[in-house]
Amino acid sequence: MRRLSARRSAATWLGRSVLTREVFWFVVIGVASTVAQAMLYWVLRQWSSPILANFTSLLVVTVLNTEANRRLTFRESRVRVLQAHLTAGGLFVLAYLVTSGAVLLFRHYRPTASPAAETLVLAPSFALVTMVRFTVLRMVVFRRRHQ
């Protein structure tokens, strides 16, 4: 009986350890991705429309974010590269709708706003999208681990 409870507590500790590591790496990658996306948006916004700058920055950062999370956050997962990126592609569509909606709504109320102001409005949208990305990717990884 004692061995069984020792195994359970070891499994619980390992489960918490894995989740803690995943959350740590995800936060690091998420913060870096949000900063990178905001900076890339701001740079691209100097020469292009808000929608094109958002699309390009989101596309570049989504690919990099997905690969970083696959290699660092979910490194013990058996999820294939293609499946991870296809899942991220679906999330890209959602992210693009949310972030574009945010910037278009802001531009509607502040048509003369600077690209820097747009970037400040988009940063929380980027962060929200990153949290959704973690939740969905974690569900995909968790499901694959237990199949």
C-alpha positions in Angstrom: 0.0 0.0 0.0 2.8 2.3 0.9 4.5 1.7 -2.5 1.3 2.6 -4.3 1.0 5.9 -2.5 4.7 6.6 -3.1 4.2 6.0 -6.8 1.2 8.2 -6.9 3.0 11.1 -5.2 6.0 10.7 -7.5 3.6 10.7 -10.5 1.8 13.8 -9.1 5.2 15.5 -8.5 6.4 14.7 -12.0 3.1 15.9 -13.5 3.4 19.2 -11.6 7.0 19.4 -12.6 6.2 19.0 -16.3 3.4 21.5 -16.1 5.6 24.0 -14.3 8.3 23.6 -16.9 5.8 24.0 -19.7 4.3 27.1 -18.1 7.7 28.6 -17.6 8.8 28.1 -21.2 5.5 29.1 -22.5 5.6 32.4 -20.6 9.2 33.1 -21.7 8.3 32.3 -25.4 5.0 34.2 -25.1 6.5 37.4 -23.8 9.3 37.2 -26.4 6.7 36.6 -29.1 4.5 39.4 -28.0 7.4 41.8 -28.0 8.7 40.6 -31.3 5.2 40.8 -32.9 4.7 44.3 -31.6 8.1 45.5 -32.8 7.6 43.8 -36.2 4.1 45.3 -36.5 5.4 48.8 -35.7 8.3 48.5 -38.2 6.0 47.2 -41.0 3.4 49.8 -40.2 5.7 52.5 -41.3 5.3 51.3 -44.9 2.1 49.3 -45.1 -1.5 49.3 -44.0 -2.5 48.1 -40.5 -4.1 44.9 -41.9 -1.0 43.9 -44.0 1.4 44.8 -41.1 -0.7 42.7 -38.8 -0.9 39.8 -41.2 2.8 39.7 -41.8 3.9 40.2 -38.2 1.4 37.6 -37.0 2.5 35.0 -39.7 6.2 35.4 -39.0 5.8 35.2 -35.2 3.3 32.4 -35.3 5.7 30.1 -37.1 8.6 31.0 -34.8 6.4 30.7 -31.7 5.1 27.3 -32.7 8.5 25.9 -33.4 9.9 27.4 -30.1 7.0 25.9 -28.1 7.4 22.6 -29.9 11.1 22.4 -29.1 11.1 23.9 -25.6 7.7 23.9 -24.0 6.3 20.6 -25.3 9.6 18.9 -26.0 8.5 15.6 -24.5 5.5 15.4 -26.7 5.2 13.1 -29.7 3.2 15.6 -31.7 4.7 15.8 -35.2 6.0 19.0 -36.7 3.3 19.1 -39.3 0.5 18.6 -36.8 1.9 21.3 -34.5 2.1 23.8 -37.4 -1.4 22.8 -38.8 -2.9 23.4 -35.3 -1.0 26.7 -35.2 -2.4 27.6 -38.7 -5.9 27.2 -37.4 -5.0 29.4 -34.4 -3.5 31.9 -36.8 -6.9 32.5 -38.4 -8.4 33.1 -35.0 -5.5 35.3 -34.0 -5.7 37.3 -37.2 -9.4 38.0 -36.7 -9.0 39.1 -33.1 -5.9 41.3 -33.7 -7.3 42.8 -36.9 -10.6 43.5 -35.2 -8.7 45.3 -32.4 -6.7 47.5 -34.7 -9.6 48.3 -37.0 -11.9 49.2 -34.1 -9.1 51.4 -32.6 -8.6 53.0 -36.0 -12.3 53.6 -36.3 -12.4 55.6 -33.1 -8.9 57.2 -33.6 -8.3 57.5 -37.4 -5.2 59.7 -37.0 -3.6 57.4 -34.4 0.1 56.7 -34.8 1.6 53.3 -35.5 3.0 53.4 -32.0 -0.5 53.9 -30.5 -1.8 51.0 -32.7 1.0 48.8 -31.4 0.1 49.6 -27.8 -3.5 48.6 -28.5 -2.4 45.4 -30.3 0.0 44.2 -27.6 -2.8 43.0 -25.2 -4.5 41.3 -28.2 -1.2 39.5 -29.0 -0.9 38.4 -25.4 -4.5 37.1 -25.4 -3.9 35.2 -28.6 -0.7 33.7 -27.0 -2.7 32.4 -24.0 -5.3 30.8 -26.3 -2.4 29.3 -28.3 -1.0 27.7 -25.1 -4.4 26.3 -24.1 -5.1 24.7 -27.5 -1.6 23.4 -28.0 -1.6 21.9 -24.5 -4.8 20.1 -25.2 -3.4 18.7 -28.4 -0.2 17.6 -26.7 -2.0 16.2 -23.7 -4.4 14.2 -25.9 -1.4 12.8 -27.9 0.5 11.8 -24.7 -2.5 9.7 -23.5 -3.4 7.9 -26.7 
